[in-house]
Amino acid sequence: MGKRDNRVAYMNPIAMARSRGPAQSAGPTIQDYLNRPRPTWEEVKEQLEKKKKGSKALAEFEEKMNENWKKELEKHREKLLSGSESSSKKRERKKKEKKKSGRSSSSSSSSSDSSSSSSDSEDEDKKQGKKRRKKKYRSHRSSECSISESESDSKDSIKKKKKSKEEHEREKDIKSLSKKRKKINSEDKPVSSESLSEPDCIEEAQAKKKKNNEEREKTTEKTKKKKKHKKHGKKKKKKATGSGPESA
């Protein structure tokens, strides 16, 4: 079985384009755009003058609009004038009504008294409401203070109970030590360091603590003195080294 021949003839695109000839242009070329007919400067001036003057139709339309606007303004003025006249008439009527009502003022005074009494009652109700609020606030504050006092009392009572328990335990320890001492004395044995009473033991422990504190303070002071002495010695060495080259 032989291989299939897939070779294709090569076509030069430039040679193909030359063989076709010049391409046909669809639209106007640049040369056509440059060679277009143009108006002269005089014609341009005439066109600008015509634009400034404007058209006759527009001027007529503007005149008609002005006339219509003037008519509307006149109508509006007439309405306002008639309204002012009617308002003056209304004022005169109100004055007449007030004069008539002045005669019946005696009857209206009683009604005004009742309205004033109602307003006074409302003011009193408001004052009472404010007083009640103040009372409630005070009672709330007093309750808070009482709660805080009760809490402090409870804390004090707890502290007292703890102290009483500690004292009770101390008494028990003292009693047990005294019993041991009695037994030892009955047996005619020498009194040892363990058979000492509790206050003596407490005094010894306090003396030991004092000694230990004094020893610690002494050691801290010695270490501080040593550090200061070392720093002072270093400063002297630096000064000596600095003064040596200067003298040279």
BELJO-V987283 format. One record per residue. N is the residue number from 0. PSI is psi in degrees with one decimal (none if undefined). Layout:
N;PSI  N;PSI
//
This chain:
0;121.0  1;161.2  2;148.5  3;142.1  4;107.0  5;14.6  6;144.2  7;142.8  8;133.4  9;131.3  10;124.5  11;119.7  12;-33.1  13;-43.1  14;-37.4  15;-43.6  16;-38.3  17;-37.2  18;-31.0  19;-32.1  20;-174.1  21;141.1  22;142.8  23;122.1  24;137.1  25;-45.4  26;-171.8  27;147.9  28;177.0  29;-35.1  30;-38.9  31;-39.5  32;-38.3  33;-29.3  34;17.9  35;157.2  36;132.7  37;145.5  38;155.2  39;169.9  40;-35.8  41;-42.4  42;-37.8  43;-42.1  44;-41.9  45;-42.3  46;-39.6  47;-40.0  48;-40.0  49;-39.5  50;-39.4  51;-42.0  52;-38.6  53;168.3  54;155.8  55;-36.8  56;-41.1  57;-40.3  58;-39.8  59;-41.8  60;-42.0  61;-40.0  62;-42.1  63;-42.6  64;-40.1  65;-42.1  66;-45.6  67;-40.5  68;-40.1  69;-40.9  70;-43.1  71;-39.9  72;-42.8  73;-43.4  74;-43.1  75;-39.9  76;-42.9  77;-40.4  78;-42.8  79;-42.0  80;-43.4  81;-37.4  82;-39.8  83;-39.5  84;-42.1  85;-36.8  86;-37.3  87;-38.4  88;-41.1  89;-40.8  90;-41.8  91;-40.8  92;-40.8  93;-41.0  94;-43.3  95;-40.9  96;-37.8  97;-40.5  98;-42.0  99;-39.8  100;-26.2  101;-31.8  102;-37.9  103;25.8  104;-29.3  105;-40.5  106;-33.9  107;-23.1  108;-37.7  109;-40.1  110;-36.9  111;-37.2  112;-41.7  113;-40.4  114;-40.0  115;-38.6  116;-38.6  117;-40.5  118;-38.6  119;-39.9  120;-38.5  121;-41.4  122;-41.8  123;-40.1  124;-41.0  125;-43.0  126;-41.9  127;-40.2  128;-41.5  129;-42.3  130;-41.6  131;-42.1  132;-42.7  133;-42.7  134;-43.7  135;-43.4  136;-43.4  137;-42.8  138;-38.7  139;-42.4  140;-42.6  141;-38.8  142;-40.4  143;-43.4  144;-41.7  145;-37.4  146;-43.6  147;-39.7  148;-41.5  149;-37.7  150;-44.3  151;-40.5  152;-40.2  153;-39.5  154;-43.7  155;-40.3  156;-37.1  157;-43.2  158;-42.8  159;-40.5  160;-41.9  161;-42.8  162;-43.1  163;-38.1  164;-42.9  165;-42.5  166;-39.8  167;-41.0  168;-41.1  169;-43.5  170;-41.0  171;-43.5  172;-42.2  173;-41.2  174;-42.2  175;-39.8  176;-40.0  177;-36.5  178;-43.4  179;-40.6  180;-40.8  181;-42.4  182;-42.6  183;-41.7  184;-37.6  185;-34.7  186;-3.4  187;45.0  188;154.9  189;145.6  190;122.6  191;174.2  192;-26.6  193;-27.1  194;9.4  195;153.8  196;166.1  197;-43.1  198;-36.5  199;-41.3  200;-41.0  201;-41.1  202;-40.8  203;-42.0  204;-39.7  205;-39.4  206;-41.5  207;-42.1  208;-42.7  209;-44.3  210;-44.8  211;-42.1  212;-41.7  213;-40.3  214;-40.7  215;-43.6  216;-41.2  217;-43.3  218;-41.1  219;-41.6  220;-41.4  221;-43.6  222;-40.1  223;-43.9  224;-41.3  225;-43.3  226;-42.8  227;-41.6  228;-41.2  229;-46.0  230;-42.5  231;-40.2  232;-40.4  233;-41.6  234;-41.6  235;-42.1  236;-42.8  237;-43.2  238;-42.1  239;-44.1  240;-36.5  241;-36.6  242;-22.6  243;-56.1  244;-31.1  245;-43.8  246;-34.6  247;none
//
